[in-house]
Amino acid sequence: MIVDVQTLDDPRLDAYARLTDVQLRSRLEPERGVFIAESGNVIERALEAGMQPLSLLMEAKWLDTLQPVIARTEAEHPEVPVFVAPREELARLTGFELTRGALAAFKRPAPPSVADVVRDARLVAVLENITNHTNVGAIFRSAAALGVDAVLVTPECYDPLYRRAVRVSMGTVFQVPWTRIGEEADPRAGKGAWAKGGLPLLHELGFATAAMALSDDSVPLDDARLAAEPKLALVFGTEGDGLAPTTIAACDYTVRIPMQHHVDSLNVAAASAVAFWELRR
């Protein structure tokens, strides 16, 4: 259903023009939350994953190029409007540059339980407090490409459904099962507070846990014991500070990536790709 709009003041465009980042990233009230997908390819992957669209927004010049996406949306969700706005109005969308053609607002799904997400998993990634949307998206893309079965993100980790994370992931956040792990904690409890309940839960579900960290007692990534684990959860920390000491201490292994030329560490997205490749099925 193509709908022409002449101004962003139209209340039907609130999801794009007036919702704050906090509202867009809402995970505590998913029934009222939304997320934004950008580009035809990402929107199509969201549709393939069963995400519920609320509307699409684009400039008129993209109607022909994105006809397959529009046609699919109209066929599966005939009630969903495809808003077409003038270029000068779309330019007012702070932070939104429609160089990739279109935006779509989707209803944010309720997060599944950890047990449901990892039920059939052998290799999972846990992201502890990673506070960079680009890294979150890149890790999901590597996870999809290299056969990781699920991703678990801690309460303070940036939102995988944030627009930039979704875009960097190329929509793979809709293909790799994921959910949050650990309870929301008092900030004074420290960044590893999630692990108090989260790591025992992983152990209860049959996973050995491996902290990716530099440590004197670490084992190399190609250690045969890691590959032999029937179920393994790799825990990655944020840039700079890495994993909380309490998280490292509570994991079954501390793992390092052997490197040369006195390089001591990699960007967390690069490190995750190396680890996923080494420990793939």
C-alpha positions in Angstrom: 0.0 0.0 0.0 1.9 3.1 -1.3 1.2 6.2 0.8 2.6 9.6 -0.2 3.5 11.9 2.7 4.7 15.4 2.3 6.2 16.1 5.7 7.9 14.3 8.5 5.5 16.0 10.8 3.0 13.3 9.8 2.4 11.3 13.1 2.5 8.1 11.1 6.3 8.6 10.8 6.9 8.8 14.5 9.0 5.6 14.5 11.5 7.2 12.1 11.4 10.9 13.1 10.5 11.2 16.8 11.3 8.0 18.8 14.4 8.4 20.9 17.3 5.9 20.8 16.2 4.6 24.2 12.7 3.8 22.8 14.1 2.3 19.6 16.4 0.0 21.7 13.7 -0.9 24.2 14.0 -4.5 25.3 12.2 -4.4 28.6 8.9 -3.8 27.0 9.2 -5.6 23.6 5.5 -5.5 23.0 5.8 -1.7 22.6 9.3 -1.6 21.1 10.3 -1.2 17.5 13.6 -1.5 15.6 14.7 0.0 12.3 16.1 -2.0 9.4 18.0 -0.2 6.6 18.4 -1.3 3.0 16.5 -3.7 0.8 18.7 -6.7 1.6 18.4 -6.2 5.4 14.6 -5.6 5.2 14.2 -8.8 3.1 16.2 -10.8 5.6 14.0 -9.5 8.4 10.9 -10.5 6.5 12.4 -14.0 5.8 13.0 -14.4 9.6 9.3 -13.7 10.3 9.8 -10.2 11.7 6.5 -8.2 11.8 6.8 -5.0 9.7 5.0 -1.8 10.8 5.8 0.4 7.8 8.4 1.1 5.1 9.8 4.6 4.2 11.6 5.6 1.1 12.1 8.2 -1.6 10.1 7.8 -4.8 13.2 7.0 -6.9 13.7 3.7 -5.0 10.2 2.4 -5.8 11.3 0.5 -8.9 14.6 -0.9 -7.5 12.9 -2.1 -4.3 9.8 -3.5 -6.1 10.6 -7.1 -5.0 10.7 -6.0 -1.3 7.5 -3.9 -1.7 5.7 -6.7 -3.5 6.6 -9.2 -0.8 5.5 -6.8 2.0 2.2 -6.2 0.3 1.6 -9.9 -0.3 2.4 -11.0 3.2 1.3 -7.9 5.1 -1.2 -6.0 3.0 -2.1 -3.7 5.8 1.5 -2.3 6.1 2.0 1.1 4.5 4.9 2.0 2.3 5.5 5.7 2.9 7.0 7.7 0.1 8.4 11.1 1.1 10.2 13.9 -0.7 14.0 13.9 -0.7 14.2 17.2 1.2 12.0 15.8 4.0 14.0 12.6 4.3 17.1 14.7 4.6 15.8 16.0 7.9 16.0 12.6 9.5 18.9 13.1 11.8 21.2 10.1 11.5 19.4 8.6 8.6 21.0 8.8 5.2 18.9 6.8 2.7 21.8 5.9 0.5 20.7 2.3 0.7 17.2 3.0 -0.5 14.8 2.4 2.3 14.0 2.1 6.0 11.5 -0.2 7.6 10.1 -0.1 11.1 9.5 -3.6 12.6 7.9 -4.7 15.8 10.5 -5.9 18.3 10.0 -9.5 19.2 9.9 -10.7 22.7 13.2 -12.3 23.6 13.3 -16.1 23.9 14.8 -17.9 26.9 18.4 -18.9 27.0 17.4 -22.5 27.2 15.3 -22.2 24.1 18.0 -20.4 22.1 20.8 -22.9 22.9 18.7 -26.1 23.0 20.3 -27.6 19.8 23.5 -25.6 19.9 27.1 -26.9 20.1 29.0 -23.6 19.8 27.7 -20.3 21.2 29.2 -16.8 21.6 28.6 -14.7 24.7 29.1 -10.9 24.4 29.9 -9.3 27.7 29.2 -5.5 27.7 30.4 -4.9 24.2 29.6 -1.2 23.8 30.2 -0.6 20.1 27.4 -1.2 17.6 29.8 -1.9 14.8 31.5 -4.7 16.7 28.2 -6.2 17.7 27.0 -6.3 14.1 30.4 -7.6 12.8 30.4 -10.4 15.4 26.9 -11.5 14.3 28.0 -11.5 10.7 31.0 -13.7 11.5 28.8 -16.0 13.6 26.4 -16.5 10.7 29.2 -17.1 8.2 31.2 -19.5 10.4 28.5 -21.7 11.8 28.0 -20.4 15.4 24.7 -21.7 16.6 23.6 -18.9 18.9 24.7 -15.6 20.4 24.0 -14.5 24.0 24.4 -10.9 25.0 24.7 -9.6 28.6 22.3 -6.9 29.9 24.8 -4.0 29.3 25.9 -5.2 25.8 24.7 -2.9 23.0 21.5 -3.9 21.3 21.9 -6.2 18.3 18.7 -4.7 16.8 20.0 -1.1 16.9 20.0 0.3 13.3 23.8 0.4 12.9 24.3 -3.1 14.4 21.7 -4.5 12.1 23.2 -2.8 9.0 26.8 -3.9 9.8 25.6 -7.5 10.3 24.0 -7.4 6.9 20.8 -8.7 8.5 22.4 -11.8 10.0 21.0 -10.7 13.4 17.8 -12.2 12.0 19.4 -15.5 11.1 21.5 -16.3 14.2 19.4 -17.2 17.2 20.1 -14.8 20.1 18.8 -13.5 23.4 20.0 -11.8 26.6 21.7 -13.7 29.4 22.0 -12.6 33.0 19.8 -10.3 35.1 19.9 -6.5 35.1 22.2 -5.6 37.9 23.0 -2.6 40.0 25.7 -0.7 38.1 27.8 -0.7 41.3 27.9 -4.5 41.1 30.5 -4.3 38.2 30.4 -5.3 34.6 30.7 -9.0 35.3 27.6 -9.2 37.5 25.7 -11.1 34.8 28.0 -14.1 35.2 26.8 -14.8 38.8 23.7 -16.4 37.3 24.6 -16.6 33.7 27.6 -18.9 33.8 26.0 -21.4 36.1 23.0 -21.5 33.8 25.3 -22.3 30.8 27.0 -25.1 32.9 23.6 -26.4 33.8 22.7 -26.5 30.1 25.8 -28.6 29.4 28.2 -26.0 28.1 31.9 -25.6 29.0 32.8 -21.9 29.1 35.9 -20.3 27.6 36.9 -16.8 28.4 38.8 -15.1 25.5 41.4 -13.2 27.5 45.2 -12.7 27.9 46.3 -14.5 31.0 49.4 -16.4 32.3 47.3 -19.6 32.6 45.5 -19.3 29.3 45.5 -22.1 26.7 46.0 -21.5 23.0 42.9 -21.5 20.8 44.0 -24.6 19.0 44.2 -26.6 22.3 42.6 -30.0 21.6 40.5 -29.9 24.7 38.4 -27.0 23.3 37.6 -28.8 20.1 36.7 -31.9 22.1 34.1 -30.2 24.2 30.6 -31.4 23.1 29.2 -27.9 23.9 31.3 -24.8 24.2 30.4 -21.1 25.0 33.0 -18.6 24.0 32.9 -15.4 26.2 34.1 -12.1 24.6 34.7 -8.8 26.4 34.5 -5.2 25.4 37.3 -3.3 23.7 40.0 -2.0 26.0 39.0 -3.4 29.3 38.2 -6.9 28.2 36.3 -9.4 30.3 35.7 -8.8 34.0 38.2 -10.7 36.2 35.3 -12.4 38.0 34.0 -13.7 34.6 37.4 -15.0 33.7 37.8 -16.7 37.1 34.4 -18.4 36.8 35.0 -19.9 33.3 36.3 -23.4 32.7 39.1 -22.2 30.3 40.9 -19.0 29.6 41.8 -18.9 25.9 44.3 -16.8 23.9 44.9 -16.5 20.2 48.6 -17.1 19.5 50.0 -14.1 17.7 53.3 -12.8 16.3 55.3 -9.6 16.0 54.6 -8.6 19.6 50.9 -8.0 18.9 49.1 -8.8 22.1 45.4 -8.6 21.0 42.9 -8.1 18.2 39.8 -6.1 17.8 37.0 -8.1 19.4 35.2 -8.6 16.1 38.4 -9.9 14.5 39.1 -12.1 17.5 35.7 -13.6 17.4 36.0 -14.5 13.7 39.3 -16.3 14.3 37.8 -18.2 17.2 34.7 -19.1 15.3 36.8 -20.4 12.4 39.1 -22.5 14.6 36.2 -24.1 16.6 33.6 -24.4 13.8 31.9 -27.8 13.4 
